Amino acid sequence: MAPNLEERLLVLGITNNDLAGACLVEDGTVVAAASEERFTRIKDHKTWPARSIDFVLDEGRTLLADVDAVVYGWHAGFDADRHLLLYADRIAEEVQRNPDAYSHLRKRISDEMANDKQKRGEFDDFVDSNDLRSKVVYVDHHEAHGLGAFLCSPFDEALVVTCDGRGDFQSLTVSHCTEQHTEVLQRETSIDSLGYFYGRITKLLGYRPNRHEGKITGLAASGNPDRALPLMRKMINLDEANRIRALCGDFYQPSYDGYSDELIAEVAKHDPADIAAAAQAHIESILSTLVARHIATVPTGNVCLSGGVFANVKLNQRIFDAAGVDDVYVMPPMGDGGLPLQAAVVVSHRRTGKRPTAPSMALGPDATISMAQLDEILREYPALSVRRIDDGMEKTVIEALADGQVVGTFRGRMEFGPRALGNRSVLYRTDDASINDWLNARLNRTEFMPFAPITAEELGADCYVGWSREHVSARFMTITYDCYEQFSKSCPAVVHHDNTARPQIVREQDDPFLHRVLLSWFERTGQAALVNTSFNKHEEPIVGSHRDALDALQSGAIDVLVIDDTFVIRDEARGAADVPDRQLQG
């Protein structure tokens, strides 16, 4: 491949810790971004992102030697001005409260240093072996999260909140951002981590922390928070000065490890749903209170949210509901997997003054394929048949859905981030309330959250209470809304026990094909949404290649596969799975 030699500013963002990946930004435009798991097929792959780097450079028609900046946002290193007094004062405060807490605090620091030294070492070895040292920029972990989210948002001014397990010795920041200036209003250490708090609840309930927190969010709707809230307050809380304060000891440690017998016994006294409900209510209360107090001090009602804690869609709704908040933008790849993009746009903005242009998160590999190429791949799948449809694909999709078939989509560029937004999605109708059982079984999943709805923009105001066209977060499935009664009745498959849903709103200009499908489906059935769930089985990454998608079809995870809005593939020997009441009524 010959590089494009026109003069341009090229910024390469890299992360190699939780969900490794890479991003390329050219003159303020996000050219490409991808996570390594989509290539290696190892979920949340914590590795060196060699294939992601190769992909984004190829998409930018450039070479590694030609990039102007190589940016690392996972670990910038210890900054005395930001971290020394903050951490020293916090350790002194906590040890004075409980002398036995010192061992937990020391372990937090030593664990963090050991992990970050290893991962930073991988990055530095890559830099030195490729003679890139003069091009390296390290961006503070939470600055990458926060300023990256603000720059990608539609706002000229915002209160920006970052919150995660930890990064660069911090777990939360609150800042006031404008185009010209950022003022940090609050920082919290990795001792006082709401990410660790919620992850520890995840593990106490039998799931994997830093991966299965969404199950806790879903389970919470079935519980009574009041029963276990006193236990949550023994772990972490807000103090009178609006600071988050963990209570290190028998009930909390700033780690996913270390659970006292007393804590395990206390948790065992409660129904798991009540524990989940209490944890959810507690984190909602802490962060919505913190946002409300800070937003009263700045001249804006806009809020940007970034960091892994804000994968919690119910929390994001509660923050939106907080006093003084007018609009919320949740960074679509909000967690550490989004750091390559977040850090790269920060550095690009510093050097060019341009805010990034990324009209969608469709930043990964393209599904486009010729008939000849597809035929060659299909030789490995003799049971599958393909049909090319150059006109009327939406009608084919509608007929399949009406027939009770599960449709997988492998179209356009793969999405970057945790959400499938129609390009690597599984679609189904929304009037089947039993779908959470049988479709999750087909996908080998155990979920408490209902499937998410995907809705055409023209229909959104009649479905979701308080939604408006200006709400960018709803285009990325990062926030829940209460549902109107008619929507809840007609689309029960996508409405949770608490009458909320986490929609993806589709505009015609963003995805004309899917927009037509949604409006046609509504016209035919009266259902203002389709089910949209990510195209993957449990504990697998979202499908990354044509073969991944074909494997899913062959295994029976889906009934119909649509490739690039042109090809329809079926296993003709197998119809729709044997699920009752899957035909349209009337």
N, C-alpha and C positions, 0 to 999 in steps of 0.2 A: 504494500500500500504506500503510495507516495503521499507525504504530508502536504497539507495546505500551507504555503509559505507566506501568506499574507500576514502583515503585522497585526497582532491581536494579543489581548491579555488572557492567558490560560491559567486557571487555578484548579489544582487537583486536590480534593479532600479525601482523606483516608481515615478509617478506624479499623482496629483489629481486636477489639475486646468483645463485649456483648454484641452479637449480630454484626460481624465484620462487613465492610463494604467500601465503596468508592463513589465519588461524584466528580464531574468535570463542569466547570463554569467558564464560559467564554464571554468576555466583555459584558458581564452582568446577566447573561442568559444561561440558565441551567440546561446544559446539553444532554447530559445522561447521568443516571445514578442507578446503582444496583447493589444488592446484598449478596454476599458470597454464598449463603445457603441455597440460593436459587440455582447455582451452578453445581455445588458439591452435593446437594440433596441431603445435607445434615442440618436439621432445624437449629436456628440460633447459633450458627457455627462461629465459634470463638477462635479464629485462625487468621493467618495472613491472607488478605483479600487479593491474591494474585490475579484471579480470573476477572474479578470486578474491575481492577485497574486496567487490565488489557481491554475489557469491553468498553469502558468509558473513553479511553484514549482512541480506540478504533472508531467509536461514534463521532468523536471530534476530529477525525482525520488528522491526527497528530501523533507525535512520538513523545515518549517520556522526557527525552532530552530537551524538548521544545517548550515544556510548561514553564511558566514564570514563577509559580509558587506551589509548594507542596505543603499542605496544611494538615495539622494534626490537632483534633479537638478532644481526644479522649483524656489526655493527661499533659497539661502544660508544665506541671511541676509546682513545687512549693513556692508560694509568693509571700514573702514576709509581710508585706503591706496588707495583703488580703487575709492571710491565714494565721500568722503567728499570735497576735494578741487575741484574736477571736478564739482560737483553740486553747491558748494558755488560760485565758479567763474562764472559759467554759469548763476546763478540767478542774481548775481550782474551785469553782462553784459546786461542781458535782461531787468532788471528793469531800468538801465540807459538809454537804448534805448526807453523804453516805461513803465513809472511808473505804468500804468494800468495793465501791464502784471503780476504783483505780485500775484493777486488773482488766476490767471490761474496756475501759478507755484505752489502755495501752495496747490491748489486742486489736482494737479498731484501727489504730494508727499503724501498727506493724503489719497487719493483713493488707491494708491499703497500699502501703509502701512496697511490699513484696510483689503484689499483683502488678502494680503500675510500673515498677522497675522492669519486670519481665516484658510487658507489652510495649513500653516505651523503647526498650532495648531492641525489640524486633523492628520497630519503625526506624530507629537510628541506624541499624545495620543495613536496612534497605536504602536509606538515604546515602550512607557512605559508600556502599557498593555500586551505586549508580551516579556518584559524584554530584549529588544534589544539595550538599550542605548549605551552600549560599542561597538556596531557594526556600529553605525550610521556615515555616511560620508555625509556632505553637499558640493555640488559642485556648484560654481558660475554658474548662468543660462547661460551666454554667453560663459563661458569656456566649459560648457557641449556641447553647440551647436558647438562651433568652434573646440575644440580639438577632440570631438567625431567624427565630420565629417572627420578631417584629419586622424585619426586612422583607419577609415573605408575606406578611399580612397586608390587608388593604388599608391599614390605618396610617395616618401621618403622626399620630401621638397615641401612646397607650401606656397603661400599667402592665408590666411584663412580669410574670411569675414563672419561675422554674422550680421543679420539685421532682426528686428521684431518690434512688437508694443512696448514691453518693457519686461524687466526681470532683477531683482536685480539692478534697477535704471538705467539701460543702455538700449539703443535701437540699438547700432551698435558697433562692434569691428573689427579692422583689425590687424591681427597678422602674423608674419613670423614663420612658424613651421618647425622643422626638427624632426628626431627621438629622438634627445637628448635635444632639447631646444625649448622654445616658447618665443617669444618677442612680446609684444603688441605694435603696432605702433600707434594706434588711438582708442580712445573710444568716444562715444557720449552718452549723457544723454537721459533719457526717455522723456525729454522735446522736443528734436530734433528728433522726431520719424518719419521715413518714413513709418513705419507700421501704425501709427495713421493717417498720411497724406492720404494714399491710402484707409484706412478704412473709413475716413470721406467722401472722394469722393464717396465711395460705398453707404454710407447712404444718401448723398445728391441726389443721383440718384435713391433712392427709394428701395435700397436693404439692407440686414442685414450686418453690418460690422463684421469683424472677422469670416465671413463665405462665403459671396458671392463675394469676390474680383475677383474670376475667371470670373464672368460675365462681370466685367468692362474690364478685359484684352481682352475678346472676342469682346466686343462692340467697343473697341478702334480702331480696324481695319477698321471700317466703318466711322470713323470721320476724321476731319482735325485738327491736334494738334495745328497749329499756331494760331487759333482763340482764344483759351482760355489759351495759355501758359502764357501770362502776369498775369492772375489771379492766376495760380499755383505759380508763383514766389513771389506773395504777401503772400504766406503761408509758404514756406520752400525753402531753396536753399543752394548751396555751397558758402562759402565766399572765399576770396582771399587766405586764408591759407589752403584750402582744407577741412575745417570743415563744417559739416552740421549745418545750423542755421535756426531754426524755428522763425517765426515772430508772437509771441503771441499777440492776439488782436481780432479784428473783423473778420479776415479771417482765423485764425487758433487757435486752442487750442490743447494741448497734451492729447486728450481724444476723445472717440467716441460720446461724448455729447457736447452740447453747440454750437449752430449755430446762428450767429447774423442775424438780418433782412437784413442787408446790403449784407452779404455773400449769403443768399438765393436768394435775388433779382439779384445779379450778375450771379449766376449759371443759373437762369431762363432765362437769356438773350440768352443762348446758347443751341444748340441742344445737347441732352444727349450724343450722339456719339462723339461730339467735346470735351465735358468735359472729357469723358473717354480717348479719344486720347491724350489730353493734359496732363492728369495725368500720363498716360503710358509713353509718351515721356519724361516727366520731371523726373520721377523716373529712367528711363533708362539712361538719360543724367547724373544725379547726381552720380549714382553708377558705371557706366562704366568709367566716368572721375576719380572718386576716385580710382578705381582699376588700371587704367592705370598709374596714378601718383605713386601709391605705388609699383606696380610691377616693375617699372623702378629702384627701389632702392634695390631690392632683387635679388639674383642669381638664380632665377627660373621663368619659365613661367607657372607653374601650379597654379591653383586657386581652392580652396574649398569654397563652399557656403552652409550656414546653417542658419536656422531661417525662420519664416513664410513668410517673404517677398519673399523668393526665391521659393515659390510655383508658382511664376509668371514666366512661361516658356519663354515668350517673353523677359523679362528682362534678363534671364539667357543666351539667345542667344546673346543679345547685349553685355553682359560682355565677352562672348567667343570671340566676334568680336573686343574687345578692343585691342589697341596697346600693344604688348608685351605678350599677353596671348597665350599660346600654347595648353592648355587643361583645362577643367573645370569638377570638380566633384561636383555634387549637392547631398547633403545627401538625400537619398530617403524619409525617414520620416523627412522632413526638419523642420517642425514646432514644437510646444511645445508638440504635441502628441508623438514626437520622443525622448523626453527627457529621458524616462526610459532607452532606449538603449544607447543614447549618454552619459549620466552620468555614466551608468554601465561600459561601455567600457573604459572610462577615469580612473575610479578607478581600474579596472582590470589591465590596462596597468601600472598604478603606482606600483602595487604590484607584477606583474609577469614579466613586461617588454615585454609582448607579445601583438602584435597588434591583433585585433579581426578577427576571420574568420567567415564570414557570406556570403556564396556564393550567396544567394538570399535574398529577403525579405519574403520568404515563411516560416514564423516563428510562425504562429498561429495554431489553431486547425485543425486536419486532417479530410479530407472528407471520408476516408476509412470506408466502411460499408459492412456488409455481406448481402446476398440476404434475409436471414431470418429477419434481423433487418429492412431492407428496406420494406419488405412486411408488417411488423408490423406497420410501420409508414404510409404506403399507405392505410391502412384500414380507415384512416381519410380522404382519398382523393379518393372516389369511382369512380370519373370520369376519373382518370388518370390510364394509363397502362404503365407497365415497361417491357423492354426487355434487357436481358443480352447479351453482345457482347464481347466475349473473344478474338476475332481476327478481325481486320478490322474496328475498331472504326473510324479511320480517314476517311475511305470511307463513312461511315454513316454520319459524320459531313459534308463532302463535298457535298453529295447528298442533305442534308437538306438545305445547303446554296444555292446550285444551284436551289433548288425548291422555293427560296424566303422566307425561314423560318429564324426566329431569334433564335439563339442558345445561351442558357445560360450554363455556365460551373461552376460546383461545384466539384473541383478536387484538390487533393494534400492538402498541408497546406495553410491556409488562409494567404494572404499577410499582412504585417505590414506596415502601412503608408497609405497615401491618394490614392495611385494608385492601381487599379486592374491590375494584370500583367499576366492574362491568367488563374488563378486558380479560381477567383470569377468574371468572366467577362461575358459580353454580346458580341457575335460575329455576324457580318453580312458582306455582300459583300460591296465593295467600289464604285461600278459604279452607284449607285442610289443617285443622288444629292439631292433628296427630303427627304432623311432620317432624316435630322435635324428637319424637321417638324413632320413627322409621328411617328418616333421612340421616339423622345422626348415626344410626346403626350402620347404614350403608357406608358412611364415611368414617366408621370406627371411632366416633367421637362420643364423649360424655359431657354434655353441656347443660347448664342451668339457664343460660341466656337464650331467649328465642332468636330465631333468625332475624336478620335485619331487612327492612323494606327498602326497595328502590322505587322512586316515584318521580314522575315528570314534574317539572317546575310548575306548570299550569295547575296541577292538582294539589300541590303542597299545602296551601292555605286552608283547604277543607279537611285535611288529615291531621295536622300537627298544631297543637295549641301554641300560639305565639310566634310561629315560624313566619319569616318574611324573606323575600328574595335577596335581601342584603346579607343574610346569614351565611357567610362563606363556609363555616365549619360543617354545615349540613350537606355540603357537596362532597365531603370526605368522610362521612359516617363517624364523626368524632364527638357527637353530643346527642343526648336523648331529649325527647319532647313528650309531654303528655299528649294523649291521642283523643280526638273527638269520638263521640259514641258511635256514630255511623261507621267510621273507619275501623274501630275496634270490632264491631259486629261483622263487617264484610271481609276483614283481613285478619282473622284471629291468629294466624300462623306467625305474625310478626309483631304481636303486641304482648308485652310481659304482664306478669301477675299484677303489677302496680300500675297498669294502663299506660306504660311508656313504650316508646320505640326509638331506635337509633337509625334514622333514615339516611339514605343517600339521595339527594335531590339532583336530578339530571336536567341540565339546560340543553336546548337544541344546539346551541353553538359549541357545546363541549363534546357532545356525542349524538349526532343526528340519527344514526341508526337505532341506538338504544332508546332514544327519545321517541321515535316513531313506534317502536315495539310497545313501549309503556302506554302511549296514548291509544294505540289500537287495542291493546289488552283491556284497557278501561272501557272503551267503547263496546267491546264485545261482552264483557263480564260484569262491569260495574265495580271491579276491584281496582282501587287507585294505586296499587303497588304490586310488584312481584317480590318474591323472596330473592335476596342476594346474599350468598355466603361464599366464602373464599374457596377456590378450586383446589382443594387438598384434602387428604385424609388426616386423621389425628396424628400429631407428632411428626408430620411431614411438612416441608415448606410448600408454599403455593407453587403450582406447576410452573416449570421454567422453560421447558422445551416441548416441541411437538410430540416427542416420544413420551414425555411425562403425561401429557393430556391423553394420548392414545392408550397408555397403560391404564389410566383411570377408567376410560370407556370399556376396555377389555375386561377389567376386573368387576364391572357392574356398579361402580360408584355413580355413574351417570348413564342415561339412556341414549342421549343424542349429543354429539360434539359439533359445534360450529367453529370453523377455523377461518379467521380473517374475513368474516361476513361473506364468504365466497363458497366454502366447501361444507357440506353436511356429511357426517360420518356416523354410521350406525353398525351395530351388530345385528344383522337381520334375523339371526337365529334366536334372538332374545328380544322380546317386547318390553314394555314397561314392567317394572318389578311388581310383584303380587301384593299390592296395597289396596285395600278396599276404598270405595267411594272416591275414586280419583277422576271420575268424569264430571264435567260441568253439569250442574243441576239446571233443569228447565231447558 
